[in-house]
Amino acid sequence: MRHLISLNDLTDDDLRSIVDRGAWFAAHPDARERTLDGLVAGIYFRRTSTRTRTAFSAGALRLGAQIVTYGPNDLQTNTGETTEDTGRVLSRMVDLLVARTSDAEDEMRAWAAQDRMAVVNAMSAEEHPTQGLTDLTTLHRQFGKIENLRVLYVGEGNNSAVALALALSRFPGTVLELRTPPGYGLPVGVLDRAAAQAARSGASVAERHDMAALPDGFDVIYTTRWQTTGTVKPDPDWRTIFDPFQVNESLWTGSPRAVFFHDLPAHRGEEVTADILDGPRSVAFDQAENKMHSAMAVLEWCAA
């Protein structure tokens, strides 16, 4: 069993293999692969989820696994059992654990401190790695490649943005331009790691905290909702800071062929206007579907 806690846990070959397999599942929706036959997957979500929870649950079932679901109040960690003990017990009953906590990644690594059960990070405070894999799968399907694509990310440097930076920086020739509100950028360590990966691969990652002097010629314009699951912004006037970073028609002036990505859920009229989200440029709902195909690839990789 192999764990996926962070995209940094994957080699370049593993990353490409998961993306290729996710794209294969998307291209063969009627295939009846039973590669997880006889396995049991635990699905533990302490935070709300529509796409990720359904993607992993449906994906596991489609691959032949059975699932056991846990809500936020179902495990004895709520009554004082240690995370390590919980992981040791679950590992003797289930083969994979898919978990969303919105809390520290260290908790997932504590669950992973055993050698029987694979652990998948379905979103922690620091990173949303399975969203990053979904985004790569969507790029692969949309453009037939990931290399040399130009992506503009607009909005908070949240866990989805972290995953995007750690993912795209692995691919030669890719350009990731992040425009994040002041005080809401990528964590310094993440930007440093992404820049180091980009230097090694021949990619480019840059971040600014305004919308001035925006380059042209992007292939993708990407945003996420401003109010991220499980977080509260300390500044009561944060919306004023975020307003200039709304995705609207003006961003297509210099990138008329760009498609629009959004990890959903969306708040129309806040981070994106309705005409963009619901218009012909948007592939946000294809991106959501790809989460299931990508989840299937992740589960297979972990169980291999």
C-alpha positions as semicolon CSV with decimal commas, in nm:
position;residue;x (nm);y (nm);z (nm)
1;M;0,000;0,000;0,000
2;R;0,117;0,354;-0,083
3;H;0,003;0,680;0,075
4;L;-0,086;1,007;-0,100
5;I;-0,063;1,281;0,160
6;S;0,106;1,545;-0,057
7;L;0,193;1,572;-0,423
8;N;0,552;1,590;-0,301
9;D;0,511;1,223;-0,204
10;L;0,493;1,134;-0,574
11;T;0,781;1,089;-0,812
12;D;0,747;1,253;-1,153
13;D;0,674;0,912;-1,304
14;D;0,405;0,838;-1,044
15;L;0,243;1,176;-1,105
16;R;0,227;1,123;-1,480
17;S;0,106;0,766;-1,437
18;I;-0,188;0,873;-1,219
19;V;-0,283;1,152;-1,459
20;D;-0,262;0,923;-1,762
21;R;-0,473;0,660;-1,588
22;G;-0,734;0,918;-1,487
23;A;-0,756;1,037;-1,847
24;W;-0,793;0,674;-1,957
25;F;-1,086;0,622;-1,720
26;A;-1,247;0,940;-1,854
27;A;-1,207;0,820;-2,214
28;H;-1,350;0,475;-2,133
29;P;-1,657;0,540;-1,915
30;D;-1,808;0,201;-1,997
31;A;-1,499;0,000;-1,904
32;R;-1,558;-0,241;-1,620
33;E;-1,225;-0,245;-1,442
34;R;-1,239;-0,439;-1,112
35;T;-0,888;-0,368;-0,992
36;L;-1,000;-0,310;-0,631
37;D;-1,216;-0,621;-0,610
38;G;-1,211;-0,760;-0,256
39;L;-1,077;-0,441;-0,096
40;V;-1,252;-0,214;0,154
41;A;-1,216;0,166;0,148
42;G;-1,293;0,384;0,447
43;I;-1,436;0,726;0,351
44;Y;-1,389;0,971;0,640
45;F;-1,505;1,329;0,591
46;R;-1,498;1,571;0,881
47;R;-1,584;1,862;0,650
48;T;-1,855;1,911;0,391
49;S;-1,794;1,772;0,044
50;T;-1,996;1,713;-0,269
51;R;-1,744;1,633;-0,541
52;T;-1,451;1,474;-0,357
53;R;-1,657;1,248;-0,131
54;T;-1,879;1,133;-0,415
55;A;-1,582;1,092;-0,649
56;F;-1,393;0,859;-0,415
57;S;-1,704;0,669;-0,305
58;A;-1,831;0,614;-0,659
59;G;-1,480;0,549;-0,788
60;A;-1,411;0,283;-0,527
61;L;-1,741;0,111;-0,600
62;R;-1,683;0,122;-0,976
63;L;-1,346;-0,048;-0,924
64;G;-1,502;-0,325;-0,718
65;A;-1,422;-0,212;-0,364
66;Q;-1,671;-0,193;-0,079
67;I;-1,688;0,128;0,125
68;V;-1,737;0,216;0,490
69;T;-1,828;0,579;0,555
70;Y;-1,753;0,787;0,866
71;G;-1,893;1,126;0,953
72;P;-1,731;1,396;1,170
73;N;-1,857;1,246;1,497
74;D;-1,814;0,874;1,426
75;L;-1,459;0,794;1,535
76;Q;-1,330;0,763;1,890
77;T;-1,073;1,035;1,829
78;N;-1,360;1,257;1,945
79;T;-1,339;1,094;2,288
80;G;-0,961;1,105;2,325
81;E;-0,822;0,806;2,132
82;T;-0,496;0,898;1,964
83;T;-0,476;0,935;1,590
84;E;-0,202;0,672;1,577
85;D;-0,417;0,417;1,764
86;T;-0,711;0,491;1,537
87;G;-0,493;0,434;1,231
88;R;-0,358;0,106;1,368
89;V;-0,709;-0,024;1,436
90;L;-0,858;0,086;1,103
91;S;-0,563;-0,064;0,917
92;R;-0,664;-0,409;1,044
93;M;-1,012;-0,372;0,893
94;V;-0,993;-0,153;0,582
95;D;-0,738;-0,138;0,302
96;L;-0,759;0,231;0,213
97;L;-0,864;0,541;0,405
98;V;-0,971;0,854;0,217
99;A;-0,987;1,145;0,461
100;R;-1,084;1,511;0,452
101;T;-1,015;1,708;0,766
102;S;-0,922;2,067;0,666
103;D;-0,680;2,037;0,959
104;A;-0,305;1,977;0,976
105;E;-0,147;1,732;0,736
106;D;0,042;1,580;1,031
107;E;-0,278;1,409;1,140
108;M;-0,293;1,215;0,814
109;R;0,071;1,119;0,845
110;A;-0,011;0,982;1,190
111;W;-0,284;0,762;1,036
112;A;-0,029;0,651;0,780
113;A;0,216;0,531;1,049
114;Q;0,129;0,166;0,982
115;D;0,196;-0,072;0,694
116;R;-0,145;-0,220;0,615
117;M;-0,372;0,067;0,505
118;A;-0,313;0,333;0,238
119;V;-0,409;0,689;0,335
120;V;-0,531;0,946;0,082
121;N;-0,545;1,316;0,166
122;A;-0,881;1,434;0,033
123;M;-0,803;1,783;0,167
124;S;-0,601;1,913;0,457
125;A;-0,537;2,270;0,565
126;E;-0,206;2,280;0,379
127;E;-0,287;2,109;0,049
128;H;-0,560;1,954;-0,167
129;P;-0,349;1,704;-0,364
130;T;-0,634;1,515;-0,527
131;Q;-0,765;1,846;-0,664
132;G;-0,425;1,907;-0,820
133;L;-0,440;1,565;-0,986
134;T;-0,792;1,642;-1,108
135;D;-0,666;1,967;-1,259
136;L;-0,383;1,789;-1,439
137;T;-0,626;1,527;-1,570
138;T;-0,854;1,804;-1,699
139;L;-0,564;1,977;-1,872
140;H;-0,462;1,645;-2,029
141;R;-0,815;1,588;-2,158
142;Q;-0,868;1,944;-2,275
143;F;-0,537;2,002;-2,453
144;G;-0,390;1,656;-2,501
145;K;-0,083;1,767;-2,304
146;I;0,028;1,953;-1,994
147;E;0,371;2,068;-2,106
148;N;0,401;2,429;-2,235
149;L;0,055;2,535;-2,117
150;R;0,007;2,881;-1,966
151;V;-0,221;2,900;-1,662
152;L;-0,342;3,211;-1,481
153;Y;-0,465;3,151;-1,126
154;V;-0,662;3,436;-0,967
155;G;-0,768;3,437;-0,601
156;E;-0,657;3,316;-0,261
157;G;-0,341;3,108;-0,228
158;N;-0,538;2,831;-0,061
159;N;-0,486;2,453;-0,053
160;S;-0,610;2,412;-0,411
161;A;-0,362;2,677;-0,528
162;V;-0,086;2,500;-0,335
163;A;-0,162;2,172;-0,514
164;L;-0,176;2,347;-0,851
165;A;0,164;2,507;-0,796
166;L;0,324;2,182;-0,680
167;A;0,171;1,995;-0,975
168;L;0,229;2,229;-1,271
169;S;0,586;2,307;-1,170
170;R;0,678;1,946;-1,259
171;F;0,601;1,987;-1,632
172;P;0,850;2,138;-1,878
173;G;0,752;2,467;-2,035
174;T;0,444;2,525;-1,821
175;V;0,381;2,877;-1,695
176;L;0,180;2,938;-1,378
177;E;0,103;3,301;-1,302
178;L;-0,062;3,346;-0,962
179;R;-0,238;3,671;-0,879
180;T;-0,338;3,659;-0,514
181;P;-0,473;3,930;-0,281
182;P;-0,217;4,091;-0,051
183;G;-0,194;3,891;0,269
184;Y;-0,359;3,587;0,106
185;G;-0,083;3,445;-0,111
186;L;0,080;3,105;-0,121
187;P;0,272;3,009;0,192
188;V;0,636;3,108;0,148
189;G;0,765;2,754;0,174
190;V;0,527;2,634;-0,096
191;L;0,630;2,904;-0,341
192;D;0,994;2,819;-0,276
193;R;0,935;2,447;-0,338
194;A;0,736;2,513;-0,655
195;A;1,004;2,751;-0,784
196;A;1,275;2,491;-0,717
197;Q;1,076;2,224;-0,901
198;A;1,016;2,465;-1,188
199;A;1,387;2,541;-1,214
200;R;1,457;2,168;-1,239
201;S;1,185;2,093;-1,496
202;G;1,200;2,408;-1,707
203;A;0,865;2,543;-1,589
204;S;0,786;2,888;-1,448
205;V;0,594;2,986;-1,134
206;A;0,545;3,350;-1,036
207;E;0,316;3,531;-0,792
208;R;0,202;3,891;-0,762
209;H;-0,049;4,053;-0,530
210;D;-0,225;4,281;-0,780
211;M;-0,391;4,256;-1,120
212;A;-0,171;4,510;-1,297
213;A;0,042;4,438;-1,607
214;L;-0,120;4,101;-1,668
215;P;0,051;3,899;-1,943
216;D;-0,144;3,779;-2,247
217;G;-0,188;3,442;-2,408
218;F;-0,307;3,218;-2,125
219;D;-0,459;2,881;-2,208
220;V;-0,645;2,854;-1,877
221;I;-0,787;3,105;-1,631
222;Y;-0,856;2,944;-1,294
223;T;-1,016;3,059;-0,971
224;T;-1,159;2,908;-0,653
225;R;-1,422;3,036;-0,419
226;W;-1,312;3,309;-0,185
227;Q;-1,447;3,154;0,134
228;T;-1,259;2,823;0,155
229;T;-1,411;2,528;0,342
230;G;-1,329;2,527;0,712
231;T;-1,152;2,865;0,723
232;V;-1,240;3,206;0,861
233;K;-1,056;3,515;0,743
234;P;-0,926;3,733;1,028
235;D;-0,980;4,061;0,841
236;P;-1,350;4,168;0,854
237;D;-1,297;4,378;0,539
238;W;-1,144;4,093;0,337
239;R;-1,403;4,122;0,059
240;T;-1,278;4,471;-0,024
241;I;-0,928;4,326;-0,067
242;F;-1,059;4,043;-0,287
243;D;-1,291;4,246;-0,513
244;P;-1,020;4,339;-0,771
245;F;-0,948;3,966;-0,815
246;Q;-1,288;3,869;-0,951
247;V;-1,276;3,662;-1,271
248;N;-1,487;3,837;-1,534
249;E;-1,495;3,908;-1,906
250;S;-1,207;4,159;-1,888
251;L;-0,953;3,880;-1,828
252;W;-1,020;3,737;-2,174
253;T;-0,909;4,054;-2,354
254;G;-0,552;3,929;-2,381
255;S;-0,637;3,556;-2,372
256;P;-0,939;3,515;-2,601
257;R;-0,895;3,136;-2,639
258;A;-0,853;3,057;-2,269
259;V;-1,083;2,808;-2,101
260;F;-1,212;2,860;-1,749
261;F;-1,138;2,629;-1,454
262;H;-1,306;2,636;-1,113
263;D;-1,277;2,364;-0,849
264;L;-1,634;2,432;-0,727
265;P;-1,851;2,509;-0,540
266;A;-1,881;2,854;-0,693
267;H;-2,041;3,173;-0,571
268;R;-2,159;3,358;-0,881
269;G;-2,103;3,730;-0,853
270;E;-1,817;3,691;-0,605
271;E;-1,502;3,515;-0,734
272;V;-1,651;3,471;-1,083
273;T;-1,935;3,623;-1,282
274;A;-2,220;3,398;-1,393
275;D;-2,158;3,463;-1,763
276;I;-1,808;3,313;-1,732
277;L;-1,896;3,014;-1,512
278;D;-2,201;2,921;-1,719
279;G;-2,067;3,032;-2,056
280;P;-1,900;2,843;-2,340
281;R;-1,546;2,899;-2,208
282;S;-1,614;2,711;-1,885
283;V;-1,503;2,352;-1,836
284;A;-1,567;2,365;-1,461
285;F;-1,828;2,091;-1,467
286;D;-1,612;1,865;-1,682
287;Q;-1,340;1,934;-1,427
288;A;-1,578;1,819;-1,152
289;E;-1,652;1,495;-1,338
290;N;-1,281;1,436;-1,383
291;K;-1,248;1,425;-1,006
292;M;-1,404;1,079;-1,011
293;H;-1,178;0,954;-1,292
294;S;-0,875;1,093;-1,111
295;A;-0,992;0,944;-0,780
296;M;-1,010;0,601;-0,942
297;A;-0,652;0,640;-1,063
298;V;-0,539;0,747;-0,715
299;L;-0,709;0,449;-0,547
300;E;-0,552;0,210;-0,796
301;W;-0,206;0,360;-0,747
302;C;-0,234;0,340;-0,368
303;A;-0,348;-0,022;-0,376
304;A;-0,093;-0,142;-0,633
